[in-house]
Amino acid sequence: MDSDEAVREWMAERHHHPMFNEPNGSSFDSFWEKGASTYSASSYDRVLNDIVSCMVDEGYVDPGRSLIDIGSGPGTFAAPLSRHCASVLCADISPGMLARIDAMGLPNVTTLLSDCMSLPEIVRDVSFSSLCPPMNCPEGLEVMERTASELCVYVSSADPCPGLEIEIWKALGKDYSYRGYDTRYPARYLESRGRSPELRFFSQTNETAEPESVVADRFVRKVSAYRTLAEGEEGIIRGAVADRSEDGTVRITAEVRLGMLVWEPR
């Protein structure tokens, strides 16, 4: 597969995401700021620990190396990685996310308010990015290579489960998916550019049981972040959740799967 074909395949899947098709999708940066105080890694906590342990065991990070975390959020990965690095620079567009990092008072962690694609001329030994939608494109990988002297580590979703959210969008008449964030797409792109990326997958299974009203309220808020709900659409969302409810409780068993790409920049 040549580079152009790899990009076409990747972007075709990526553009099935609501971020590219809903009215508020193009300005979705505000979503992260609104959720800065509540964002949590609880749904992938075990995977997070496995990825950090792998990075340490494989020598991707060590006490002599510096790291930049692009799209760091509230320090989800940066905080545990900082225990194994000389220094960590967290770059994010959300002041609220960075404030949470600063509040931790980690001695070797600094923050930088910046758009991922507009970083100043910064180079660290390792460039790292995880679950950051703006970085999920060829330009994002190029930013990582520009900011790394030794190694790039990219983490993204590789979740095979469609999930309740996709069912809700289908009920609203939209054929959306998160397939474009599968780590295999950037892996194919890097291979087409002559890199030799290593790709590993990490997963955990979560079982949740929540009141139907709580789940419905959450998805009403989530869809409303992308678009102003038309008449009747809130009822459609609540109906889709009700279809998954038993005696007023929504029980979901789901696999969370993340992929980690590691490669040397050129």
C-alpha positions in Angstrom: 0.0 0.0 0.0 1.4 3.4 -1.0 1.2 6.5 1.1 -1.7 8.1 -0.8 -3.8 5.0 -0.6 -3.1 4.6 3.2 -4.2 8.2 3.8 -7.4 7.8 1.7 -8.4 4.6 3.5 -7.6 6.2 6.9 -9.4 9.5 6.2 -12.5 7.8 4.7 -13.0 5.9 8.0 -12.1 8.9 10.1 -14.8 11.0 8.5 -17.5 8.7 9.7 -17.1 10.2 13.2 -19.7 12.8 14.3 -16.9 15.3 14.9 -16.8 15.8 11.1 -20.5 15.6 10.3 -22.3 17.5 13.1 -22.7 21.3 13.4 -20.6 21.6 16.5 -18.0 19.1 15.5 -15.6 21.5 14.0 -15.4 23.5 17.2 -15.3 20.4 19.5 -12.2 21.7 21.4 -14.6 23.5 23.7 -16.0 20.0 24.7 -12.7 19.1 26.3 -12.6 22.4 28.3 -16.2 21.8 29.5 -15.2 18.3 30.7 -11.8 19.3 32.1 -12.9 19.0 35.7 -14.6 15.6 35.3 -12.5 13.7 32.7 -11.5 10.3 34.0 -9.6 7.3 32.8 -11.8 5.0 34.9 -13.0 3.1 31.8 -9.4 2.1 30.8 -7.5 2.3 34.1 -6.1 -1.2 33.8 -5.0 -0.7 30.2 -3.4 2.6 31.2 -1.3 0.8 33.8 -0.4 -2.0 31.3 0.8 0.6 28.7 2.9 2.5 31.2 4.4 -0.7 32.5 5.2 -1.8 28.9 6.9 1.5 28.1 9.1 1.1 31.2 9.9 -2.6 30.7 10.8 -2.0 27.0 13.0 1.0 27.8 10.9 3.5 25.9 11.1 5.7 28.9 13.8 5.9 31.5 15.2 8.3 34.1 17.6 9.8 31.6 14.9 10.7 29.0 12.7 13.7 28.5 9.1 13.4 27.2 6.5 15.6 25.6 2.9 14.5 26.0 0.9 16.1 23.2 -2.8 16.5 24.0 -2.0 15.5 27.5 -5.5 16.2 29.0 -5.3 16.2 32.8 -2.1 14.2 32.9 -3.7 10.8 32.5 -0.5 9.2 31.2 1.9 12.0 32.0 1.5 11.6 35.8 2.5 7.9 36.0 5.1 8.3 33.2 6.8 11.2 35.1 7.9 8.7 37.7 10.1 7.1 35.0 11.4 10.2 33.1 13.8 13.0 33.7 11.1 15.5 32.7 7.7 15.6 31.1 6.2 18.6 29.2 2.4 18.4 28.9 0.9 20.4 25.9 -2.8 20.8 25.7 -5.3 23.4 24.3 -7.5 23.2 27.5 -6.5 25.5 30.4 -8.7 23.4 32.7 -6.9 20.2 31.8 -3.5 21.8 32.4 -4.7 23.3 35.7 -5.4 19.8 37.0 -1.8 18.8 36.1 -0.3 21.9 37.8 -2.4 21.2 40.9 -0.7 17.8 41.3 2.6 19.6 41.9 4.7 17.0 40.2 8.4 18.2 40.4 9.5 17.2 36.9 6.3 18.1 35.0 5.7 21.4 33.3 2.7 22.5 31.1 2.3 24.4 27.9 -1.0 25.8 26.6 -0.9 25.2 22.9 -2.9 23.7 20.0 -1.4 20.3 19.1 -0.7 21.4 15.5 0.8 24.8 16.5 3.5 23.7 18.9 6.6 25.9 19.1 10.0 24.5 18.1 10.3 22.0 20.9 12.2 18.7 20.9 12.3 16.0 23.6 13.7 12.6 23.6 10.3 10.9 23.4 7.1 12.3 21.8 4.0 10.8 23.2 0.3 11.2 22.4 -2.7 9.3 23.6 -6.4 9.3 22.8 -6.1 12.8 21.2 -8.5 13.1 18.2 -6.6 16.0 16.6 -3.4 13.9 16.4 -5.2 11.1 14.6 -4.0 12.2 11.1 -0.8 12.2 9.1 -0.1 15.8 10.2 -0.4 14.7 13.8 2.2 12.0 13.3 4.5 14.5 11.6 4.2 16.8 14.7 5.3 13.9 16.8 8.3 13.2 14.6 9.2 16.9 14.7 9.2 17.0 18.5 11.1 13.7 19.1 14.8 13.1 18.9 14.7 9.4 19.7 11.2 7.8 19.8 7.5 8.4 19.1 4.8 6.6 21.1 1.2 7.0 19.9 -1.8 5.5 21.7 -5.3 5.4 20.2 -8.6 3.4 20.4 -8.8 0.0 18.7 -12.2 -0.9 20.3 -14.0 -3.5 18.2 -17.3 -3.0 20.0 -19.9 -0.6 18.4 -21.4 0.3 21.8 -24.6 2.0 22.9 -23.5 5.4 21.5 -23.4 4.0 17.9 -26.8 2.5 18.4 -28.1 5.9 19.5 -26.7 7.6 16.4 -28.3 4.9 14.2 -31.6 5.6 15.9 -31.1 9.3 14.9 -30.5 8.2 11.3 -26.7 8.6 11.4 -24.2 5.9 10.4 -21.3 6.8 12.6 -18.4 4.8 13.9 -15.1 5.2 15.7 -13.3 2.9 13.3 -11.2 5.7 11.9 -9.4 5.9 15.3 -8.2 2.3 15.1 -4.4 2.3 15.6 -3.9 0.1 12.5 -4.6 3.0 10.2 -1.7 5.2 11.4 0.4 2.0 11.5 -0.2 1.4 7.8 0.5 5.0 7.0 3.9 4.9 8.8 4.8 1.7 7.0 4.0 3.3 3.7 6.4 6.1 4.6 9.2 3.7 5.3 9.0 3.6 9.0 9.0 0.3 11.0 6.4 0.8 13.7 5.8 -1.7 16.4 2.0 -2.2 17.2 0.7 -3.7 20.4 -2.8 -4.0 21.7 -4.0 -3.8 25.3 -7.5 -4.5 26.5 -9.8 -4.8 29.5 -13.4 -5.8 30.0 -15.7 -3.5 31.9 -19.1 -4.4 33.4 -21.4 -1.5 34.4 -24.9 -1.3 35.8 -26.5 2.1 35.9 -30.0 3.5 36.2 -31.7 4.0 32.9 -32.3 7.7 33.6 -28.6 8.3 34.4 -27.4 6.6 31.1 -30.1 8.5 29.1 -29.2 11.8 30.6 -25.5 11.2 29.8 -26.2 10.5 26.1 -28.6 13.4 25.8 -25.7 15.6 26.9 -23.2 13.9 24.7 -25.3 14.2 21.5 -26.2 17.8 22.4 -22.6 18.7 22.5 -22.5 17.9 18.7 -25.8 19.4 17.7 -28.9 21.2 18.9 -31.5 18.4 19.4 -34.5 18.7 17.1 -38.0 18.1 18.3 -38.4 14.5 19.3 -34.7 13.6 19.2 -34.4 13.5 23.0 -37.2 11.0 23.0 -35.4 8.9 20.4 -32.2 8.9 22.5 -34.1 7.9 25.6 -35.9 5.2 23.7 -32.7 3.7 22.4 -31.4 3.6 26.0 -34.7 2.1 27.2 -34.3 -0.7 24.6 -31.1 -1.7 26.5 -32.7 -1.5 29.9 -33.9 -4.3 32.1 -36.1 -3.3 35.1 -34.8 0.3 34.9 -31.2 -0.7 34.8 -28.8 -0.6 31.9 -26.2 -3.4 32.1 -23.3 -3.3 29.7 -20.3 -5.6 29.2 -17.8 -4.0 26.9 -14.2 -4.5 25.9 -12.0 -1.4 25.9 -9.1 -2.0 23.5 -6.2 0.4 22.9 -3.3 0.1 20.4 0.2 1.5 21.0 2.5 2.4 18.1 6.2 2.9 18.7 8.6 4.1 16.0 11.8 6.0 15.4 11.4 9.4 13.7 13.4 10.4 10.7 
